[in-house]
């Protein structure tokens, strides 16, 4: 039995939606992207959403929108995919890494300690689909002493008057916070629609706007849409209309728009997301928990509590009291049975680029601790009950064999 890690969900509805786009004769940004943006607003409760060609592009867009530049600082967790930090570096700013808590999310205490008068943005990450402690983070950015430290250097910064809170929600579309969409909590939430995500557009992302009342969501939406198309006054769809050829370049924008062909894939998926795809992921996560909970080595991943509920994007299995090398050996044994697993994530201070920038893994002990014992198991709607049993049995055998070897 061969089990891939995270194949995209492609059913006949997805195929039909893509064919409809191809048959329309319009494949770049147009009506399908607008439909997808509307569906995202309905799902998340956000005031407006702007689809882009990747999460990374969305992050760069919003850092530039806020006027982040060289000399500025953006606080991020050390435990995340590199794009979180790379988006900061692409804007010439400095990523300030802090450690995480045991639930994989950024530590608010360490966030507060890292704030300086150069801090412009805090960008926490919802690892595996589990929302961060946003109440704690919001209380930090709204603290009067913290606000006094904030030095505005752009029009948007002056207007906000405090640190901007951006949620890296690449994993967490559909997650809940106090029974609301977690995507509606922060000033800005950025989703990913990469091929392995809960909803995919092959490649893509979306900026969800939840800015305070001094900002007009529609005005910001229109401005950001221009920004994604090189600062051009008309999009290609509008230009294609009779007599619509004339346009202007209003400012130095980016070229990061999402095409309709991509949006069509996500559009078909998002329509069944809450009632089908997300439900299936939750069922599978609970099956894993039921199978592993009798083993003392099983550390249950955060899935639901009185405040939060995951999007079940990953099943981050953690194994108590093992080393990184033992974890790697367990992965090898599982892989021998044709089961693709993964690790989320290799902390950024372990990467060559970030080492060269002066980051040291020993400064982030909990990030390393969680990484060293984590194995991400397959979890997606197409998995059958038989495949889940096969995965569970392979994991148990590999872990038990490893403990037996270490006890010799």
N, C-alpha and C positions, 0 to 999 in steps of 0.2 A: 504493500500500500504506500503510495507516494503522496505526501501532503505538503503543498506549498505554504509559504508563510502568510501571504496577504494578497491573493488575487483580487482584481477589481470585480465588482458586482455588475455583470452585464447580462441583462435579460432582454426579452423581445421589446419591451417598452423603450429601453435605451437604444436599441438598434433602430427602432421606428423613429425615434426623435432625431437621431443622427441622420438617417435617410431623409427625413423631412427637411433638415437643414441643407443637405447636399442638393436635394431636388429644388430647393427654393432659389438656388443660384447665388445665395449670400452666405459666406462662411466666416467672414471676420466679424468684428464687433457690431452688433445690431440688435434685433428684437429678442433673440434668445437670451442674450446677456441681460437685457432689461427684465425679462421674465424671471430669470434666475435670481437677480437682485431682489425682485419683489417677493419671491418665495423665501429667500433668506430673511428678509424683514419679518415675514409672517412667522417663520420658525423661531427666530431669536427675539422678537419684540423690539428690535433696534429701530431707531428713527430713520436711518438710511444705510445703504450698503453699496460698496463699490467693488465690483469684481476686477481682479488683476490676473497676471499670468503666473504668479507664485506667491507663497507666503512671504518669501524674502523681499520680493518687489513691493509688496504691501507695507512691510516694515520700513524699508528705505523711503517709500513715499511718505509715510506719516512722520518719520523723523525729519525729513526735509520740510514737510508742511509746517512742522512746529519750529523750524529754524535751528535745528541741531547742527552744530559745526565743530570745527577743531577747537579743542580746549574744554568742550562740554563733556559731561559724564552721564552715562546711562547705567543704572543698576540692574543686573541680571543674575540669575542663578548660575553656578558653575556646572550644574547638572542639567544639560539640555543639548539639543543638536546645535552644531556650530553656526547655523544661520542666524540664531538669536544674536550672537556676538558679531558676526560678519556684517549684519545690517548696520550696526553701530560704526564699525570700522569703515564701511563704505561711505559714511557721512563725515569721516574725518574725526569723529568723536572717540572717547575712551570708554570701553566697556569695563565696568566695575563689577567683578564677580563676588558673590557671597554664597555661603553654604546653604544647604537645604535641611528640612526637617525629615523625620522618619517616614512621612507619607510622600516623599519625593518633591514636595513643593518648597518654594523659597521661604527662608526663615525671616519673619517680619522683624524680629529683634536685631538680626544682623543687617537687615535692610536699613533700619533706622540709624544704626551705628555708622553706616557707610555714607550717609548723606552729607554732602558739603555744599558750599555756595556755587559749585559748578554742576550740581545735579540738575538735569532737566527732565529726565524720564525715569520711571521705574517700570521694568518690563518683566513681570513674573510669568511663569510657564506652567500650564496645566498638563503635567506629565501623565501619559496614558489615558487622558480624558478626565482626570481628577482635578476639580477646581482648587485654586489656591485659597488661602485664608484672606479673602478680599476685604472683609470687615476690618481686619487688623491693618491692612495696607491702606485702606481709605482713611482710617483714623490717623495714620501717620501723615499722609499728604494734606489732611485738613487741620493738623495740629498748628496752632498759631506760631509757635516757635520755629517749626519747620518752614512755614510760609514766610516768616521774616528772613530766613536764610536764602530764599529763592531770588535769583537775580535774572530778571527778564531781559532778553536781548533780541527779541523779534516781536512783531505785531501780535502773533498768535499767543506768545508767552505772556505779553502784557495783558491780553484779553482774558487769559485763564487765571493768571496771578498765582500760580502754584505749580508744583511738579505734575506732569502729565502721567496718568496711569494707563499703560497699554497692556492688555492681556494677550500673551502669546497662546492663543487657543488653537494651535495647529492640530491638536489631538481631541478637542473637546466640544465639537459641534453636537448640540443636544444635551449637554450636561446641565444639571440643575443646581441652583443656589437659592435656598429658602423658597423652593417650589417655583422659582422663576428661571427663565433661561439664564445660564451663567454668562452668556454672551452679552447680556444687557446690563452688566454690573459696572464695568470699567468705562473710562472716558472713550477708549477705543479698544475694540476686540478684533484680532486678526485671525481668520480661519485659513486652513490649508485644504486644498482639494487635490493634493498629490495622489498618484495612482494607488497608494496603500491606505488612504484615509477612508473614514466611514462613508463620506460622500466624495466622489472623485469627478474631476473634469479632465483626467489624464495628467495634466499639470494645471495648476491654478490656485487662486486664493481669493480672499474677500476681506475688505476693511469694513467693519461694522461701526457705525457712528452713534455714540451715546453721550455726546458732549453736553455740558451744562447749559442753562438757559441763555447765557450771553452769546451763544453761538446759534446760528440758524442752520438746521440740519440740511435743508434743501440747498442753501447757498454753498455750504461746504461740499455737498455731494456734487453739485455742478462744477465747482472749482476743481475738485479731485478728478472728475471725469476728464476735464481738459488736461490736467497734469499727466494722466496716464497716456495721453496722445500727443506728447511733445509740446504741450501748451498751445495746441491748435484750436482755433475758435469753433471749428465744426468737426464732428466725427465723420468717418468715411461714409457711413450710411446716409447722413444728412447731405453730404457733398454729392452723393450719387443721384439725388433727386433732380428733377428738371430745373435747370438754372441755378443749381446750388454749388457750382464749382468754386466760387470765390471764397477765400478764407484768409485768416491772419494767424500769425504766431504771436501770442500774447505774452509769453514768458518762457523761460528755459525749463521745459518739462522733461518727462521721461517717456519711453515707449514701452509700456508694460500692460497694455490692454489685453483682456481675455477675448479670444475669438468665439463667435457663435457656435462653431463646430465643437469646441470644448464645452461650452455652456450647455449644449444639448444633452451631453452625457450626465452632467450633474442635475439638470432639470428633471430628467426622468427618475433619477434616484431620490432627490429631495422630496418629491411628491409622495413617496411611500416610506420616507425615513422614520418619522415618529411612530407610525403604526405597524411597521414591518421590520425594517433593517435594524433599528435600534433595539426593538423588542427581542429580536433573534440574538443580538450580541449579549444582551443582559442574561438571557436564558443560558447561553453557553458559559458565561463567566460564573454563574451560580452552579452549573454542573461541575466545573473545575473545582470550585470551592468545596462542594459536597464530597468530591472524590479525594481531595487532599487533606481535609480538615482533621482526619484521624491520625495524621502523622505529625509527630512533635517538631519536625524540621520545617514544617510549612508555615511561612509568614503570609497571612492573608493580605492581599492588596486592598488598598482603600477603594471601596465601591459605593458605599452609601452610609450616611449618618443622619443626624437630626437636621443638619444644615445643607449638606451637599449630596449630589448623586453624580456618578461618573457617566461618561458617554461610552464607556466600555470599548474604547479604541484598542487598547492593548490588555493582555492579561499578564501583568508583570509578576511572575512567580519569583519569590525570594526563598532561599534555602538557608535556614539558620545554621550558624557555626561552621561555615565552609570558607575556604580561601578562594582567591581569584583563580588560581591554577586548578583547584578542585572543580570549581564551576565550569571552567573551560573543558575539563575532562568529561563532565556530565553532558555538556553540549555535544561533544564528539560522539558520545555513545548514543544520544538521541538521534543525531544526524545519520548515523549508520543505519538507522531504521527508516530512512527516507522521509524524515520529518524535518521540515525547515523551521528553525527557531532563530531568535535574534536576541540582542542585548540593547536595552534602552535606559541610559545612553552611556557611551564612553565619555566621562567627564571631560570638558574642554581643556582643563589644565594638563591632561595627559597627551594632548595633540601637539605636534611639532610647532605649528604656527603660534599657539598660545604660550608654549614654553619659551619661544624666542621673544615673546613680548613680556616675559618676566613672571608669568603665572606659575605657581608651584602647587602640585597636588597635595602636599602636606598641609597647605593652608585650608583645605576643604575636606576634613576627615570624614564627615558624614556622607558627602557625595561619593567618596571612594567606597565607603562601607556598603552603601546601597548598590552601587555598580557591581562590586565584587561578588555579590551573591544573587544577582538578578538574571533571569532567563525569560524572555518574552515568548509566550506560546501562541500558536495560531488561534485566531478568533475572528470569524467572519460568517455571514449568513449562510454561505454555501456548505459549511461543514456539516457532516452527517453525525448522528449519534454514534454510529460505528467508528467513524474517524476520531471522535473525541475519546471514546474508550481506548482506542489504539494509542493515542497521544498520552493519555493518563497512565496507561500501563507501561509505556516506554519510559516516561519520566520517573515513575516510582522505581522501576527496575534500575535505572541508571543512578538515581540518588542513593538507593539502598546499597547497591554494589560499591559505590564510592565510600560510603560510611563503613562498609565491611572492610574495604581495603585499608582505610585509615586507622582502623582499630586493630589491625594485625600486629 
